[in-house]
C-alpha cells in the first residue's frame, strides 16, 4: 500500500515527540537496569554462590511474557510509566547481570595478580583494573539490552505508553499503514543510532584497545 508522504510531512512534530518518548523510556529502563545489574553482578562475582540465585531470578523475570507481566503490575501501579518501566527494567537484568559477571571473569588473571602485587586494594583493583578491562563485554551486554528494550517499549503502548508503539497502535486501529511504517522505521533508526553511540562510548572509554589495534 502507498505511503502517505504528505501525512509524514505534516506530522513531523508528532513523530519526533513519539520518538523522544520512546528514547526516554528506553534510556530510563537501561540506565536503571544497568545500575541494578552492576550491583548484583559485582555481588555475584565476589560471592560466587550468589550467582545462581541472582541469575535464576533474573531468568524467571525474563521468561514472563510482557503482556502477562504488565497485567500483573497494572492492579498495583496502574496504567503508568512506572508500570512500563518496572517491566522494561526486569527484562534487562538477565542480559546485564550476565554481561557484568562474564566481563569480570574474562579479565586476565595475570593482570589481577599484577595489580595485587602493586599494592592495590580489592576496591582499587576493581575500579582501576578489573572493570576497565571488562568494559568491552559489559558494553556489548548494554548494547544488546538497549536494542531489546527498544523493541519491548512498543508493547507498552497497550498500557498507554510506548512512544512509537502508540503511533503504530493508532495506525493499526485506523487501518492507516503509513503510521505503522513510520513507527517501524523510526524504531529501527533509533536502535541503530543508540548502538552506534554505545560503540563510540566504548571506544572513548577504552583508548588502550584502539592503541593496541593500531
SEKE-677563 format. One line per field, with one value per residue: residue number from 1; x, y negated, z negated of N, C-alpha, C in turn. Coordinates in steps of 0.05 Angstrom, whole numbers, plus 5000, padded with zeros to 4 digits. Atoms other than C-alpha are relative to their C-alpha. Example, Ala and Ser with C-alpha at 12.3 -4.5 7.8 and 13.67 -1.06 7.14 Angstrom:
k	1|2
nc1	5018|4984
nc2	5024|5024
nc3	5000|5001
cac1	5246|5273
cac2	5090|5021
cac3	4844|4857
cc1	5018|4985
cc2	4976|4978
cc3	5000|4986
//
This chain:
k	1|2|3|4|5|6|7|8|9|10|11|12|13|14|15|16|17|18|19|20|21|22|23|24|25|26|27|28|29|30|31|32|33|34|35|36|37|38|39|40|41|42|43|44|45|46|47|48|49|50|51|52|53|54|55|56|57|58|59|60|61|62|63|64|65|66|67|68|69|70|71|72|73|74|75|76|77|78|79|80|81|82|83|84|85|86|87|88|89|90|91|92|93|94|95|96|97|98|99|100|101|102|103|104|105|106|107|108|109|110|111|112|113|114|115|116|117|118|119|120|121|122|123|124|125|126|127|128|129|130|131|132|133|134|135|136|137|138|139|140|141|142|143|144|145|146|147|148|149|150|151|152|153|154|155|156|157|158|159|160|161|162|163|164|165|166|167|168|169|170|171|172|173|174|175|176|177|178|179|180|181|182|183|184|185|186|187|188|189|190|191|192|193|194|195|196|197|198|199|200|201|202|203|204|205|206|207|208|209|210|211|212|213|214
nc1	5017|4985|4994|5009|4978|5011|5006|4974|4990|5017|5001|4973|4999|5012|4981|4977|5008|5002|4973|4988|5012|4988|4972|5000|5007|4978|4976|5006|5000|4973|4984|5007|4993|4971|4992|5006|4984|4972|4998|5005|4978|4976|5004|4998|4972|4984|5010|5009|5025|5023|5005|5022|5026|5004|5005|5026|5022|5000|5010|5029|5013|4997|5018|5028|5009|5003|5028|5007|4987|5014|5026|4995|4992|5020|5016|4985|4988|5017|4991|4982|4972|4987|5007|4983|4971|4995|4999|4977|4976|4998|4991|4972|4983|4985|4979|4979|4986|4982|4979|4982|4984|4983|4978|4981|4988|4982|4976|4977|4992|4974|5004|5010|4978|4981|5011|4997|4971|4993|5010|5028|5020|5020|5017|4984|4995|5026|5006|4979|4990|5019|5023|4991|4994|5025|5018|5010|5021|5022|5013|5014|5025|5017|5010|5021|5022|5012|5015|5023|5019|5014|5022|5020|5015|5023|5021|5012|5022|5025|5007|5001|4974|4991|4986|5006|5020|5026|5004|5007|5026|5021|5001|5016|5028|5012|4993|4984|4973|4978|4991|4987|4974|4984|4992|4979|4975|4988|4989|4975|4980|4993|4983|4974|4987|4991|4979|4975|4991|4987|4974|4983|4994|4981|4974|4991|4992|4978|4980|4978|5008|4995|4971|4991|5009|4983
nc2	5024|5024|5015|5028|5018|5025|4997|5001|5027|5016|4990|4996|5005|4977|4978|5006|4997|4971|4989|5009|4984|4973|5002|5005|4975|4981|5008|4995|4971|4989|5012|4988|4972|4997|5005|4976|4977|5003|4993|4971|4986|5002|4982|4972|4995|4997|4977|4984|4986|5017|5002|4983|5012|5025|4994|4986|5019|5017|4983|4996|5025|5002|4981|5008|5016|5028|5007|4988|5015|5025|4995|4996|5025|5022|5004|5013|5025|5013|5004|5022|4997|4982|4973|4995|4999|4975|4978|5003|4996|4971|4985|5006|4990|4975|5007|5017|4986|4982|5015|5010|4978|4989|5018|4998|4974|5000|5015|4982|4996|5012|5028|5002|4994|5022|5022|4993|5003|5028|5012|5008|4987|4987|5020|5015|4982|4998|5025|5009|4979|4980|5011|5010|4978|4986|5018|4991|4981|5013|5017|4982|4992|5024|5003|4980|5008|5024|4993|4985|5018|5016|4984|4995|5024|4999|4985|5016|5016|4987|5011|5029|5012|4988|5016|4992|4979|5014|5008|4976|4990|5017|4993|4975|5005|5016|4987|5020|4988|5019|5004|4975|5001|5021|4990|4979|5012|5018|4983|4988|5021|5006|4978|5002|5024|4995|4980|5014|5017|4983|4993|5024|5003|4980|5008|5022|4990|4980|5010|4980|4981|5012|5001|4973|4993|5014
nc3	5000|4996|5024|4998|5006|5008|5028|5014|5000|5017|5028|5009|5029|5014|4997|5017|5028|5006|5000|5025|5022|4997|5009|5029|5013|4996|5016|5029|5005|4998|5022|5026|4998|5002|5028|5016|4991|5008|5028|5002|4987|5017|5023|4990|4993|5024|5015|4978|5005|4994|4971|4993|5007|4986|4972|4998|5003|4975|4979|5004|4992|4971|4986|5003|4976|5007|5005|5026|5021|5003|5012|5028|5012|4997|5024|5022|4992|4981|4973|5004|4992|5020|4991|4976|5007|5016|4981|4982|5016|5007|4977|4995|5021|4993|4981|5012|5022|4987|4987|5021|5011|4978|4995|5021|4998|4977|5006|5004|5027|5005|5004|5028|5019|4998|5015|5028|5007|5001|5025|4998|5017|4984|4987|4980|4978|4985|4986|4981|4983|4992|4985|4974|4981|4995|4986|4974|5003|5013|4980|4981|5013|5000|4972|4996|5016|4988|4976|5009|5013|4980|4990|5021|5005|4983|5013|5020|4988|5008|5026|4998|4996|4975|4980|4972|5001|4999|4972|4986|5009|4988|4971|4998|5006|4979|4975|4986|5001|5001|5028|5008|4987|5012|5026|4996|4990|5021|5022|4990|4999|5027|5009|4987|5011|5027|4998|4991|5022|5020|4988|5004|5029|5007|4989|5017|5027|4999|4980|4997|4979|4974|4996|4995|4973|4981
cac1	5000|5024|5058|5026|5086|5041|5018|5091|5110|5051|5062|5137|5126|5082|5133|5190|5152|5137|5209|5232|5183|5210|5281|5266|5231|5289|5344|5309|5299|5370|5400|5363|5373|5448|5454|5418|5456|5523|5509|5481|5537|5592|5560|5555|5627|5655|5610|5601|5546|5501|5506|5458|5400|5411|5414|5355|5311|5332|5319|5250|5231|5257|5213|5148|5111|5109|5033|5026|5076|5041|4974|5003|5031|4971|4928|4984|5016|4962|4968|5030|5102|5122|5086|5122|5190|5184|5170|5224|5277|5262|5276|5345|5370|5388|5427|5464|5480|5509|5548|5578|5599|5624|5664|5697|5710|5745|5796|5865|5886|5957|5931|5893|5954|5999|5952|5952|6028|6030|5992|5921|5866|5808|5766|5822|5837|5763|5757|5823|5838|5781|5722|5762|5786|5715|5685|5682|5640|5597|5584|5566|5513|5487|5482|5441|5397|5385|5364|5319|5287|5272|5230|5196|5177|5130|5089|5078|5031|4978|4981|4981|5056|5101|5126|5129|5087|5029|5039|5037|4977|4937|4957|4930|4866|4854|4877|4928|4993|5034|5035|5055|5112|5136|5137|5177|5228|5237|5247|5299|5335|5333|5363|5419|5434|5438|5480|5530|5531|5548|5604|5631|5626|5664|5720|5723|5728|5779|5833|5884|5843|5848|5923|5932|5891|5933
cac2	5000|4930|4890|4822|4776|4716|4743|4753|4683|4654|4694|4687|4658|4717|4767|4731|4730|4804|4819|4777|4813|4880|4857|4833|4898|4938|4898|4900|4975|4990|4940|4967|5038|5027|4996|5055|5105|5075|5082|5153|5173|5148|5185|5249|5241|5232|5284|5336|5376|5316|5321|5379|5347|5279|5307|5353|5296|5252|5311|5322|5249|5253|5313|5279|5255|5180|5175|5222|5182|5116|5148|5169|5099|5056|5070|5044|4988|4972|4953|4912|4900|4936|4999|4995|4983|5040|5088|5060|5059|5131|5154|5121|5155|5224|5195|5144|5186|5239|5186|5157|5225|5251|5188|5193|5267|5251|5205|5239|5268|5243|5172|5182|5213|5157|5105|5142|5144|5069|5058|5046|5059|5102|5040|5003|5064|5070|4996|4987|5055|5105|5061|5023|5089|5118|5058|5089|5147|5104|5053|5110|5132|5060|5056|5120|5097|5030|5059|5109|5055|5012|5069|5082|5009|5020|5068|5015|4979|5028|4994|4923|4913|4937|4877|4903|4962|4913|4888|4958|4978|4918|4937|5007|4982|4933|4982|4929|4966|4903|4893|4966|4959|4895|4928|4988|4946|4896|4952|4986|4920|4907|4976|4965|4895|4918|4978|4934|4886|4943|4966|4895|4893|4958|4932|4869|4908|4959|4918|4974|5020|4971|4963|5039|5047|4993
cac3	5000|5017|4962|4949|4953|4944|4876|4855|4876|4838|4774|4763|4693|4673|4700|4665|4599|4603|4619|4559|4513|4539|4527|4456|4437|4465|4431|4363|4368|4390|4340|4280|4304|4311|4242|4210|4252|4235|4161|4169|4217|4171|4113|4154|4177|4107|4074|4128|4092|4103|4178|4184|4146|4178|4249|4234|4211|4270|4316|4286|4297|4369|4385|4363|4426|4428|4432|4372|4332|4346|4328|4261|4248|4270|4208|4164|4205|4255|4328|4317|4336|4271|4295|4362|4330|4279|4336|4381|4326|4307|4378|4378|4315|4342|4401|4359|4298|4343|4381|4317|4289|4357|4367|4300|4309|4375|4343|4348|4282|4292|4295|4229|4196|4222|4193|4126|4127|4139|4074|4100|4050|4073|4086|4122|4164|4183|4202|4238|4268|4269|4290|4344|4375|4370|4406|4477|4453|4408|4464|4511|4460|4454|4530|4531|4474|4508|4574|4539|4497|4557|4584|4517|4509|4567|4524|4471|4520|4495|4426|4453|4461|4517|4556|4627|4605|4594|4665|4692|4650|4675|4746|4736|4705|4762|4816|4836|4854|4861|4785|4776|4826|4795|4726|4751|4790|4733|4681|4725|4736|4661|4647|4697|4670|4598|4617|4654|4595|4548|4595|4594|4518|4513|4558|4515|4450|4475|4511|4498|4543|4600|4589|4588|4652|4686
cc1	5018|5004|4991|5022|4990|4993|5026|5010|4983|4999|5028|5002|4989|5020|5025|4994|4998|5027|5015|4989|5012|5028|5002|4993|5022|5024|4995|5002|5028|5018|4995|5008|5030|5009|4994|5017|5029|5003|4997|5023|5025|4997|5004|5029|5017|4991|4985|4974|4975|4992|4976|4973|4994|4993|4973|4977|4998|4989|4970|4985|5001|4981|4971|4992|4994|4971|4991|5012|4986|4972|5002|5005|4978|4983|5014|5011|4985|5011|5019|5028|5014|4995|5018|5029|5006|5003|5025|5026|5004|5011|5030|5019|5016|5023|5023|5015|5020|5023|5021|5018|5018|5023|5022|5015|5021|5025|5023|5009|5027|4998|4990|5023|5021|4990|5002|5029|5009|4988|4971|4983|4979|4982|5015|5005|4975|4996|5020|5011|4978|4977|5009|5005|4974|4981|4990|4977|4975|4985|4985|4973|4981|4989|4976|4975|4985|4983|4975|4979|4985|4976|4978|4984|4975|4975|4986|4978|4973|4992|5002|5027|5010|5014|4991|4980|4972|4994|4991|4972|4977|4998|4985|4971|4986|5004|5015|5029|5023|5011|5015|5029|5019|5011|5022|5026|5013|5012|5026|5022|5009|5019|5028|5015|5011|5023|5026|5010|5014|5028|5019|5008|5021|5028|5011|5011|5022|5020|5023|4993|5005|5030|5011|4993|5017|5028
cc2	4975|4985|4971|4981|4973|5001|4998|4972|4982|5008|5005|4996|5024|5024|4996|5004|5029|5013|4992|5016|5028|5000|4998|5026|5020|4993|5003|5029|5011|4988|5012|5029|5004|4995|5024|5023|4998|5008|5031|5016|4999|5018|5029|5007|5004|5024|5018|5016|4983|4999|5016|4988|4974|5005|5015|4981|4982|5016|5004|4975|4998|5018|4993|4984|4972|4992|5011|4984|4973|5004|5005|4973|4979|4997|4986|4973|4986|4999|4976|5006|5019|5029|5008|5004|5025|5024|4998|5005|5030|5016|4994|5015|5025|4994|4985|5013|5020|4986|4990|5023|5012|4982|5001|5026|5001|4984|5019|5001|4987|4970|4995|5004|4978|4976|5005|4996|4972|4986|4990|5014|5013|4980|4984|5017|5003|4975|4994|5021|5018|4988|4988|5022|5016|4983|5011|5020|4987|4982|5016|5009|4976|4995|5019|4993|4976|5006|5016|4983|4982|5015|5004|4975|4999|5012|4982|4981|5011|4990|4970|4987|5008|4983|5007|5022|4988|4992|5024|5011|4983|5006|5025|4995|4985|5013|4980|5009|4980|4996|5024|5000|4980|5010|5021|4987|4983|5017|5013|4979|4993|5022|4998|4976|5005|5021|4988|4982|5016|5010|4977|4996|5020|4993|4977|5009|5020|4991|5020|5021|4989|5000|5028|5009|4986|5012
cc3	5000|4973|5004|4991|4990|4970|4984|4998|4981|4971|4989|4970|4985|5001|4982|4970|4992|4999|4974|4977|5000|4989|4970|4985|5001|4982|4970|4993|5000|4978|4973|5000|4997|4972|4982|5007|4992|4971|4997|5012|4984|4976|5008|5007|4975|4983|5019|4994|5005|5029|5009|4994|5015|5029|5003|4998|5025|5023|4999|5010|5031|5015|4998|5025|4992|4993|4973|4977|4995|4988|4970|4986|4999|4975|4978|5008|5022|5028|5000|5011|4981|5008|5023|4992|4983|5019|5017|4985|4995|5023|5006|4981|5008|5019|4986|4978|5012|5013|4980|4990|5022|5006|4980|5000|5023|4996|4995|4971|4994|4995|4971|4980|5001|4984|4970|4991|4998|4976|5002|4979|5019|5015|5021|5024|5018|5017|5022|5019|5011|5017|5027|5021|5007|5018|5028|4998|4988|5020|5020|4988|4999|5028|5005|4984|5011|5024|4993|4987|5019|5012|4979|4993|5017|4986|4979|5011|4990|4972|5001|5003|5028|5021|5028|5001|5001|5028|5016|4993|5012|5030|5005|4996|5022|5028|5018|4999|4998|4971|4990|5012|4987|4972|5002|5008|4978|4977|5009|5001|4972|4989|5012|4988|4972|5000|5008|4978|4979|5010|4997|4971|4992|5010|4983|4973|5000|5021|5004|5021|5027|5006|5007|5029|5021|5002
//
